[in-house]
Each structure stands twice: as structure tokens, then as C-alpha cells.
Amino acid sequence: MRVTTRRGSWWLPALVFCAVAAMAPARAGSDLIFRYGFDPPSDTPESRGEASRFLAQATFGASEADLDALVASGYGAWLDRQMQRPTRYMLPHMRLAEGVTDPLAPLPFWRFCIAWFVNVLGGEDQLRQRVAFALSEILVVSERGNALGNDGLALGAYYDILLRNAFGNYRQLLEDVTLSPAMGRYLSMYRNRKPDPANNIQADENYAREVMQLFTIGLIKLNLDGTPLLVDGQTVPTYDGDVVRGFARVFTGWACHCGQGQECPTDPFEQENFTCSTEHAMVPFETYHDRGEKRLLDGAVLPANRDARPELEAALDLLFRHPNVGPFVGRQLIQRLVTSNPSPAYVGRVAAVFEDNGAGVRGDLGATVRAILLDPEARTGHRTAPTTFGKIREPLLRLTQMWRAFDVSWEEDELLGDDLNIQDRYNQAALQSPSVFNFFAPDHTPGPPLAAGMVAPEMQAISANFAIHLTNDLSGRIYWGYLGGPMDDFSPNARVIDLRRWEALIRPASGGAEAPPGALDALLDRCDELLLGGQMSDPLRQRIRTRLLTIPAEDTLLRVQNVLYLITTSAEYAVQR
């Protein structure tokens, strides 16, 4: 796939404050959605800007070709096509690039980083890639924890679980994640032993705690609309320490599977002198499984003398059926895709689809994602609730959207050294969260100027220093990283944008001294559609236009670069509406 001036940096430290202030107090649908009592919005985007807004929520950023396709087909048909597209998995790309066919051959984590960028920038299964990334921030595993450092094989296999289940059933996803060797190592369910008081061994509680707190039900009982369930004016805990200990005993006796053709050790808990298969689910070793009676959620009891697998399945069924799962998971998916502060009604509609997809199926993620993206609040919230709707754009998504909008390309499926450590500049990278709590918590609020009760999760990853680093990084990519420019000449590994057709739009006619009439406004309109969903404010437009008029008309490259730079470093771009 071939699918490069001048640096400049202004509009800097105020970006953090402005991004929060922009969200501050100021506040064709499918048949599935019809069932829940509202008129769905039109299935056809009313403008290219509206189509761009949708694609900002559903993909890693819109290109002009994407906008054309969506406007022509409508939302429903676009979703249908996306959900049917072949999946671009991580491990096949990683193995091909590394030149290995052995399923047990180790892969460096930087191979995962490369594969991730290749897939999210060039993959046609954009919705699946976007949903998998959202799931990776809920069901967190990280290269930065518990013996996973530089283990691209384990982490690539884990991410492929998220891709495979992105439109599947949450119950299956939960089981696949639970038995993933990467998760087993990250949250120490791997080789978790039954209690043995004589040897001072207790069942490890790590996964038991996080599968409830973060992956399924949360800390307090919820109504269907995600608001706290109150009893005598007080919230009700979903579980206590005894329940954690009960689940910890459920999750005992599991270790990883040996590779194909290997002679498996009799007791991997005592001696693990073999290479684990990270693509194969962990398997039970009954000697180390606790067979006692266990008391779990809401008084449920698992009887004694059960094998590890049926007991684990019963425990996951219990979690999956809990009424909290729909609103708890649904709200977080809304936050990752659409808006940080969804109304209770929006959460309730999505949770209702999670509970029943219209065919009696609970946990259908494809139906849930469709409900999230086609909900009236997702499609019209920027107009009906302009002071509360929207979200801070995740740092990494600011870059991917800019790249995809301006036809990013590359010669070799590699990354420059700095991009391999992109988290150092963007405070975010796939599967590199600092903890199981992700890069930011769903209930994080930076305080004023946000209204009481509002949250801005992504602001937890943003500081004043970060805002400056991000702005300078975007500057380098725009003023240096374009087709035929310095970065393109420097390395075939560079991701570069193509600005030639944008230059052509404003190039003076032969012998002319200025751009064709209306050309600058046409350039601003098209960049507004691609990057801001057609919502650029008049003051921002006027400031950019004024700046362009100070640049000689024949310097079309610099004019285009200034438009791109001033939009992508603006407070308006920092907020996805």
C-alpha cells in the first residue's frame, strides 16, 4: 500500500481548559429500536456533515469516499455491510510480517502495534475495529502488566478475541476473555489454586473482583436506565467480600494449554516447562479446583462436588443474567462511541436491546451497537442537548481521524521508532493501559467548568504538558509528514497524508494571483465536514480564513497545512459531537 515547510505552534496550553469548557454546562432506525417507543431518525444522513458525525462515532475517522458511500446507502445498510465484512485479525498479519508459521513462535509486541495501525487505518471492517477498541478499554488487558511485557503472541490473541466477538454475544465474549491466557496472567486467574490452609494458600481474588466490578455489574445495583437503584434513599452494593471469595474459589484450577504436538506436563501447576498456546483457552486441572459449596451473588449457591468447567460456566451465567449488565456495559459503550453523558433514557433504550434483541436473545452486541449508533440522542444530540452532548476525543483518535481524512498511506507495514512508543506522546496506545482501570475511568470528572454530575473520562489522560506535546506532534505530522515531504523522503515506514487534491482545489489559475472565487470557502467546508462534522463555528472559520489570506496564494501547500493544523489543534476538534 502506498497507502512528506515549516513547523509552527500556537494555540497551545489553553487547549486543555477549552476542551473541557466546550462540554461544560451550557447541556432509519432498525425495527429493534422501534420497539422501545420513539420515532427513529431518518435512515439517510441529511448532509455530508451528519454522515461524518456518524462515522466519527462508528469508525476511526471518515474519508471522503466513506462519506459518499454512507450518504448513498443510509445508516442501516452501512451497518449491515460493516457487520458482514470479513474480519481483519491481528495474529495473521503479525505472523506474516514476522515470517513465521509456527503457532507457538514468539512475536514481539511491536508487531502488534504495527498490525493495529494497519488494521484501523486501512481495514474495511471499520466498525468491528472500532468496537473492539472500545471493548479493549472495558475488558482491559495490558502489555504493561503481569509478565505480558513484549508478549505480542498473547496480546495479539487477546485482541483477536475482541474482534471475533465484537458483534457476537456478550456471554461468549465473557467466557473467551475469562479463559484467555493473557487475561489469566494479567489478573492472576492462571494457575489459581484452591485454598490450602496447611500451606497458607488462598484462592486469588484478583479476577473475581474485576470481572464483577469492571466487566459485568459494577459496584452498585442499577435501574435499567443506569441510574442507581435506591433503597431508603441509599445505594445498594452489588456484592461484598464474601461474594468475591466465593467467585475466587470458582476460578481455581485453570492453566494454559500446551502447544500442538507437545507432550503436556502432568502437573503444570508444579512445573511449566512447555510453551503455552496463547490462542487456545485455558484448560482445567481438577486437582487444583475447589470443589466445595460456594455462595455467590444475591444468595445464589453453587453446590459442592462440581468440576471446574461446569462451575465456571454456571458462575458466568449468573453474572451475565444480572440486571446490571445491560446498563453497566451499555453505558460504557455509549461513552466510548458517542457521548460521555448519555441521558438515562438513552442508556435505558440501549440496555433494553441488550436484554432482548427482538428475538428473545440477551447480550447481542451487534444489536446493542446498532441501537447505540441509531438512537435519536446519538443522531441529534448535538442539536437537542448542545451543552451536555458529546465527548472529549480520545487522544489516539484525534490522530487516526486526521490520517484517514487525508488519505494516509505508507510504503512498508512498519512504524517509525517514535510511533512504536506512541503512548509517550498521546498518553494512550492499544493494550498499553497503565492498569486494569484503563487510561481513564468512566466516571472521571476534572471538575469546573463541567456542571455538577457531568463526567469527561478522557480528560484523565490529558494534562497541560500533554496538550502541548499533542499539538506539536500534530504540527510535525502536518507540516512534515505529507506525500513527497521530509518524512516521506526520510523513511518508507512513515505514515504520510496526501494533500495534493486539496492544493489543486485552491491553486490559482495560470497567471492568476489568487485562488479561484469561492475556493477557500470550499476548502474550509470540506475540511469542516471531514473533521468537525460540519459544525465549525463562525469565529473559528473567520480566524482560519484570515490566516489563509496572509499566505501567498501560490503557496497552496502551506495554505492547506494551515487549515488542517488550525482545525486539529482547536478546542472544537478536541470535542467529538
C-alpha positions in Angstrom: 0.0 0.0 0.0 1.4 3.4 -0.9 -1.4 3.7 1.0 6.1 14.5 3.4 7.6 23.5 5.0 7.5 24.7 8.1 6.8 24.0 11.7 4.6 26.2 13.7 2.9 26.0 17.1 0.4 28.4 18.5 -3.0 28.0 20.3 -1.2 25.7 22.9 -1.7 25.4 26.7 -5.3 26.7 26.7 -6.4 23.7 24.8 -7.0 21.6 27.9 -9.2 24.2 29.5 -11.0 24.9 26.3 -11.7 21.3 25.5 -13.5 20.9 28.9 -15.2 24.2 28.6 -16.6 23.2 25.2 -18.5 20.4 27.0 -19.4 22.4 30.1 -22.8 23.4 31.3 -24.1 25.1 28.5 -26.3 20.9 28.1 -33.5 4.8 10.0 -33.6 3.1 12.6 -34.0 -0.6 12.7 -37.1 -2.5 13.8 -35.3 -3.3 17.0 -35.3 0.3 18.0 -38.9 0.9 17.0 -40.0 -1.4 19.8 -38.8 1.0 22.5 -41.3 3.8 22.0 -39.7 6.6 19.9 -39.5 7.6 16.3 -36.1 6.8 14.9 -34.3 9.4 12.9 -34.1 9.3 9.2 -32.1 6.5 7.8 -30.5 8.9 5.3 -27.9 11.4 6.6 -29.3 14.9 5.9 -25.9 16.2 5.0 -22.3 15.1 4.5 -21.6 16.7 7.8 -24.1 14.4 9.5 -22.6 11.4 7.8 -19.2 12.5 9.1 -20.6 12.7 12.6 -21.8 9.2 12.4 -18.5 7.9 11.1 -16.6 9.6 13.9 -18.7 7.5 16.3 -18.5 4.3 14.3 -15.0 4.2 12.8 -11.5 5.5 13.3 -12.4 8.5 11.1 -14.1 9.3 7.8 -12.6 9.7 4.4 -14.4 11.4 1.5 -15.1 8.1 -0.1 -16.6 6.9 3.2 -18.9 9.9 3.3 -20.0 9.3 -0.3 -20.8 5.6 0.4 -22.8 6.4 3.6 -24.8 9.2 2.0 -25.7 6.9 -0.9 -26.7 3.9 1.2 -28.0 5.2 4.5 -27.2 4.2 8.1 -28.9 0.8 8.2 -27.4 -0.5 5.0 -24.0 0.8 6.1 -24.2 -1.1 9.4 -25.4 -4.2 7.7 -22.4 -4.2 5.3 -19.9 -3.5 8.1 -21.2 -6.3 10.2 -20.8 -8.7 7.3 -17.3 -7.7 6.3 -14.5 -10.2 6.8 -12.6 -9.6 10.0 -9.0 -8.4 9.8 -7.4 -10.2 12.7 -4.1 -9.3 14.4 -2.2 -12.6 14.6 -2.2 -13.4 10.9 -0.8 -10.1 10.0 1.8 -10.3 12.8 2.9 -13.8 11.7 3.1 -12.9 8.1 5.2 -9.8 8.8 7.5 -11.8 11.2 7.8 -14.6 8.6 6.7 -17.4 10.9 4.1 -20.1 10.6 4.7 -21.9 13.8 1.6 -21.0 16.0 3.9 -21.1 19.1 6.6 -18.9 17.7 7.0 -15.8 19.9 6.1 -12.5 18.5 7.4 -9.1 19.8 4.7 -6.7 21.0 5.8 -4.1 18.5 4.4 -6.4 15.8 1.0 -6.0 17.5 1.4 -2.2 17.4 2.1 -2.3 13.7 -0.8 -4.6 13.0 -3.1 -2.4 15.0 -2.3 0.7 13.0 -2.5 -1.2 9.7 -6.0 -2.5 10.6 -7.5 0.6 12.0 -6.2 2.9 9.2 -6.7 0.6 6.2 -9.2 -2.0 7.3 -12.6 -2.1 5.6 -14.1 -3.6 8.7 -14.0 -0.2 10.4 -17.0 -0.7 12.7 -15.6 -4.0 14.1 -12.2 -2.5 14.6 -13.8 0.5 16.4 -16.0 -1.7 18.7 -13.1 -4.0 19.5 -11.0 -1.0 20.6 -13.9 0.2 22.8 -14.1 -3.3 24.3 -10.4 -3.3 25.0 -11.0 -0.3 27.2 -13.6 -2.1 29.2 -12.3 -5.6 29.4 -8.7 -4.4 29.9 -5.5 -6.4 29.4 -2.3 -4.5 29.1 1.3 -5.1 27.9 2.4 -3.1 30.9 1.3 -5.7 33.5 2.0 -9.2 34.9 4.5 -10.9 32.7 2.9 -9.7 29.5 5.6 -7.2 28.6 6.6 -7.6 24.9 4.4 -10.7 24.6 2.9 -10.0 21.2 1.6 -13.5 20.8 -0.6 -13.5 23.9 -1.8 -9.9 23.4 -2.5 -10.4 19.7 -4.5 -13.5 20.5 -6.4 -11.5 23.2 -7.3 -8.6 20.8 -8.5 -11.2 18.2 -11.0 -12.4 20.8 -12.4 -8.9 21.0 -12.5 -8.6 17.2 -14.2 -12.0 16.8 -16.9 -11.2 19.4 -17.4 -7.5 18.6 -20.9 -8.3 17.1 -21.4 -11.6 18.9 -22.9 -12.4 22.3 -21.5 -10.8 25.5 -21.8 -14.1 27.3 -19.5 -15.8 24.8 -17.1 -12.8 24.9 -17.1 -13.0 28.7 -16.1 -16.7 28.7 -13.5 -16.2 26.0 -12.0 -13.3 27.9 -12.1 -15.3 31.2 -10.2 -18.2 29.7 -7.8 -16.2 27.7 -4.2 -16.9 28.8 -3.5 -13.2 28.5 -6.3 -12.4 30.9 -5.3 -15.3 33.1 -1.9 -13.9 33.5 -2.9 -10.3 33.7 -5.4 -10.8 36.6 -3.8 -13.9 38.0 -6.5 -16.5 37.4 -3.9 -18.5 35.6 -2.7 -21.3 38.0 -5.0 -20.1 40.7 -5.1 -22.8 43.3 -7.9 -23.9 45.7 -7.4 -22.9 49.3 -4.9 -24.9 51.3 -4.7 -23.6 54.9 -2.0 -26.0 55.8 0.3 -24.4 53.2 -1.1 -20.9 53.7 -2.6 -20.8 50.2 -5.8 -18.9 49.5 -7.7 -18.6 46.2 -6.5 -15.5 44.3 -9.3 -12.8 44.3 -8.0 -10.6 41.6 -10.1 -11.8 38.6 -13.1 -12.5 40.8 -13.1 -8.9 41.9 -12.5 -7.3 38.5 -14.9 -9.5 36.5 -17.7 -8.1 38.7 -16.5 -4.5 39.3 -15.3 -3.7 35.7 -16.6 -6.3 33.3 -20.2 -7.0 34.2 -22.1 -5.5 37.1 -20.2 -2.7 38.8 -20.3 -1.7 42.4 -23.9 -0.7 43.0 -27.2 -2.1 41.8 -28.7 -0.1 38.8 -32.0 0.6 37.3 -32.4 -0.3 33.6 -31.6 3.3 32.7 -28.3 3.1 34.5 -29.4 5.3 37.5 -28.6 3.9 40.9 -31.3 1.7 42.5 -32.1 3.3 45.8 -33.5 1.6 48.9 -34.5 4.0 51.7 -32.6 6.7 49.8 -29.3 4.7 49.8 -27.5 2.8 47.0 -27.3 -1.0 47.3 -23.9 -2.8 46.8 -23.9 -5.5 44.2 -21.6 -7.7 46.2 -19.5 -8.0 49.3 -16.2 -9.6 50.3 -17.8 -13.0 50.8 -19.1 -13.0 47.2 -15.6 -12.1 46.0 -14.2 -15.0 47.9 -16.8 -17.3 46.5 -16.1 -16.4 42.9 -12.3 -16.6 43.6 -12.9 -20.3 44.5 -14.8 -20.8 41.3 -11.9 -19.5 39.3 -9.4 -22.1 40.6 -7.7 -25.0 38.7 -7.1 -23.4 35.3 -3.8 -23.3 33.4 -2.8 -22.8 29.8 -3.0 -25.4 27.1 0.2 -26.9 25.7 1.0 -26.4 22.1 0.1 -28.7 19.3 2.4 -31.7 19.1 3.8 -31.1 22.5 3.8 -33.6 25.4 1.8 -31.9 28.1 3.2 -32.0 31.6 1.2 -33.9 34.1 1.1 -31.0 36.5 1.6 -27.6 35.0 0.9 -26.0 38.4 4.1 -27.5 39.7 6.2 -27.5 36.6 5.6 -25.5 33.4 8.5 -26.5 31.2 6.5 -26.1 27.9 5.3 -23.4 25.6 1.7 -22.3 26.2 -0.7 -22.0 23.4 -2.0 -18.4 23.8 -4.7 -18.9 21.1 -6.2 -21.8 23.0 -8.4 -21.2 26.0 -7.0 -22.3 29.4 -8.0 -25.8 30.4 -9.0 -27.1 33.9 -6.8 -29.3 36.2 -9.3 -30.7 38.7 -6.7 -31.4 41.4 -6.4 -27.7 42.0 -10.0 -26.8 41.7 -12.0 -26.0 44.8 -15.0 -28.5 44.9 -16.7 -27.0 48.0 -20.1 -25.3 48.1 -19.9 -21.6 47.1 -22.2 -18.7 47.8 -22.3 -16.1 45.1 -24.5 -13.2 44.0 -27.8 -12.4 45.7 -27.8 -15.6 47.7 -27.1 -18.0 44.7 -25.4 -21.2 45.8 -23.2 -23.5 43.7 -23.4 -27.0 45.2 -20.3 -28.9 46.1 -18.5 -31.6 44.1 -18.7 -29.9 40.7 -15.9 -29.9 38.1 -14.2 -26.7 37.1 -15.7 -26.1 33.7 -19.4 -26.5 34.5 -18.9 -24.5 37.7 -17.2 -21.7 35.8 -20.0 -21.7 33.2 -22.6 -21.5 35.9 -20.8 -18.6 37.6 -20.5 -16.7 34.3 -24.2 -17.4 33.6 -25.1 -15.9 36.9 -23.1 -12.7 36.2 -24.4 -12.5 32.6 -28.0 -12.7 33.7 -27.7 -10.0 36.4 -29.9 -7.0 35.5 -26.9 -4.6 35.9 -25.1 -5.9 32.9 -27.1 -4.2 30.2 -27.0 -0.7 31.6 -23.5 -1.1 33.0 -21.8 -2.3 29.8 -24.2 -0.4 27.5 -23.4 3.0 29.1 -19.7 2.4 28.8 -20.1 1.5 25.1 -22.1 4.7 24.6 -19.3 6.6 26.3 -16.6 5.1 24.1 -18.5 5.6 20.8 -20.9 8.6 21.2 -21.2 10.7 24.3 -19.7 10.9 27.8 -23.0 11.9 29.5 -25.8 9.9 27.9 -29.3 10.6 29.3 -30.9 7.8 31.4 -33.5 7.4 28.6 -30.7 6.7 26.1 -29.0 4.2 28.4 -32.4 2.5 29.1 -33.1 2.1 25.4 -29.7 0.5 24.8 -30.0 -1.7 27.9 -33.4 -2.9 26.7 -31.9 -4.1 23.4 -29.1 -5.8 25.3 -31.7 -7.6 27.4 -33.7 -8.6 24.3 -32.6 -8.1 20.7 -36.1 -8.5 19.5 -35.7 -12.3 19.0 -35.5 -13.2 22.7 -31.7 -13.1 22.8 -29.9 -11.4 25.6 -26.4 -9.9 25.2 -26.4 -9.5 21.4 -23.6 -7.0 20.9 -24.4 -6.4 17.2 -27.9 -5.3 18.1 -26.6 -3.3 21.0 -24.1 -1.4 18.9 -26.8 -0.7 16.3 -29.0 0.7 19.0 -26.3 2.9 20.3 -25.4 4.4 16.9 -29.0 4.8 15.6 -30.5 6.2 18.8 -32.1 9.7 18.4 -29.7 11.0 21.0 -26.7 9.8 19.0 -28.0 11.3 15.8 -29.5 14.6 17.0 -28.0 15.2 20.5 -25.6 17.9 19.2 -28.7 19.9 18.4 -31.2 18.9 21.1 -28.7 18.9 24.0 -25.8 21.0 22.8 -24.4 21.8 26.3 -24.3 18.2 27.5 -23.9 16.0 24.4 -20.5 14.8 23.1 -17.2 13.6 24.4 -13.6 14.6 24.6 -11.9 12.9 21.6 -9.6 10.2 22.7 -6.0 11.3 22.1 -5.3 8.4 19.7 -8.5 9.0 17.8 -7.5 12.6 17.1 -4.6 11.2 15.1 -6.4 8.4 13.3 -9.2 10.6 12.2 -6.8 13.2 10.7 -4.8 10.5 9.0 -7.9 8.8 7.5 -9.5 12.0 6.4 -6.4 13.0 4.4 -5.7 9.7 2.8 -2.9 8.3 4.9 -0.6 5.9 3.1 2.7 4.1 3.7 5.2 2.0 1.7 6.1 -0.6 4.3 4.0 -2.1 7.1 6.4 -0.9 9.7 6.4 2.0 12.1 8.9 4.7 12.8 10.6 4.3 16.2 8.6 7.2 17.8 5.3 5.7 16.6 6.1 2.3 18.3 6.1 4.3 21.6 3.2 6.5 20.6 1.8 6.3 24.2 4.7 8.6 25.2 3.1 11.4 23.2 -0.6 10.6 23.2 -0.9 9.1 26.7 -2.7 6.2 25.0 -2.0 3.1 22.8 -3.8 -0.1 22.2 -3.4 -2.7 25.0 -1.0 -0.4 26.9 -3.2 0.9 29.7 -1.4 1.7 33.0 -3.8 -0.6 34.9 -6.9 -2.7 34.6 -8.9 0.6 35.1 -8.0 1.7 31.6 -6.4 5.1 30.6 -9.4 6.8 32.2 -12.3 5.9 34.4 -15.9 6.2 33.0 -16.9 8.4 35.9 -13.9 10.7 35.9 -14.6 14.4 36.1 -12.0 17.2 36.1 -14.3 19.5 38.0 -15.2 23.0 36.9 -16.1 24.2 34.3 -18.1 21.0 33.9 -21.5 21.1 35.5 -22.1 19.0 38.7 -22.7 15.4 37.8 -21.1 15.6 34.4 -18.1 13.5 33.5 -15.3 13.8 31.0 -13.4 10.4 31.2 -10.8 11.2 28.6 -9.6 14.2 30.5 -8.0 11.8 32.9 -5.4 11.2 30.2 -4.9 14.8 29.4 -2.7 17.4 31.1 -1.3 20.8 30.1 2.0 19.2 29.2 0.2 16.5 27.2 -1.8 19.2 25.3 1.4 20.8 24.2 3.0 17.5 23.2 0.0 16.6 21.2 -0.2 19.9 19.4 3.5 19.8 18.5 3.1 16.2 17.3 0.2 17.1 15.0 2.2 20.0 13.8 5.1 17.7 12.7 2.8 15.3 11.0 1.0 18.0 9.1 4.0 20.2 8.1 6.5 17.4 7.6 4.5 14.1 7.2 2.9 14.6 3.8 3.3 12.8 0.5 6.6 14.0 -1.0 7.7 15.8 2.1 10.5 15.4 4.6 9.1 12.4 6.5 8.2 10.6 3.3 11.7 11.1 2.0 13.2 10.1 5.3 11.6 6.6 5.7 9.2 4.3 3.8 7.8 3.4 7.3 6.3 6.9 7.7 2.6 7.4 7.6 2.0 10.3 5.3 -1.0 12.3 4.3 -1.8 13.3 0.7 -2.6 17.0 0.3 -2.3 17.3 -3.5 -6.0 17.3 -4.3 -6.6 19.9 -1.6 -3.9 22.1 -3.1 -5.5 21.7 -6.5 -8.8 23.0 -5.1 -7.2 26.4 -4.3 -4.5 26.6 -6.9 -4.6 30.0 -8.8 -5.4 29.7 -12.5 -2.5 30.0 -14.8 -1.1 33.6 -14.4 -3.6 34.3 -11.6 -2.7 36.0 -8.3 -5.4 34.4 -6.1 -7.3 31.2 -5.6 -10.5 30.8 -7.8 -13.6 32.5 -6.4 -15.1 30.6 -3.5 -12.2 28.1 -3.4 -11.0 29.0 0.1 -14.5 28.6 1.4 -14.9 25.3 -0.4 -11.7 24.1 1.2 -13.0 25.1 4.6 -16.3 23.5 4.0 -14.8 20.1 3.1 -12.4 20.1 5.9 -15.2 21.1 8.3 -17.3 18.1 7.0 -14.4 15.6 7.4 -13.1 16.7 10.8 -15.9 18.6 12.6 -19.0 17.0 11.2 -20.0 20.3 9.5 -20.2 22.1 12.9 -17.3 24.6 12.6 -18.2 27.8 14.5 -18.2 31.1 12.6 -15.4 32.5 14.8 -13.1 29.6 14.1 -13.9 29.8 10.4 -13.1 33.5 10.3 -9.8 33.1 12.2 -8.7 30.4 9.8 -9.8 32.4 6.7 -7.9 35.5 8.0 -4.8 33.4 8.5 -5.0 32.0 5.0 -5.2 35.4 3.4 -1.8 36.3 4.9 -0.2 33.4 3.0 0.7 33.9 -0.7 -1.9 32.3 -2.9 0.8 30.4 -4.8 1.8 28.6 -1.6 -1.1 26.3 -1.8 0.6 23.6 0.3 1.1 26.0 3.3 -2.5 27.2 3.0 -3.8 23.6 3.2 -1.5 22.8 6.0 -2.6 25.8 8.0 -6.3 24.8 7.6 -5.5 21.3 8.8 -3.3 22.4 11.6 -5.7 25.1 13.0 -8.7 22.7 12.9 -6.9 19.7 14.5 -5.4 21.8 17.3 -8.6 23.7 18.1 -10.8 23.2 21.1 -13.7 22.4 18.7 -11.8 19.4 17.3 -10.9 18.2 20.8 -14.6 17.5 21.4 -16.5 14.9 19.3 -20.1 16.0 18.8 
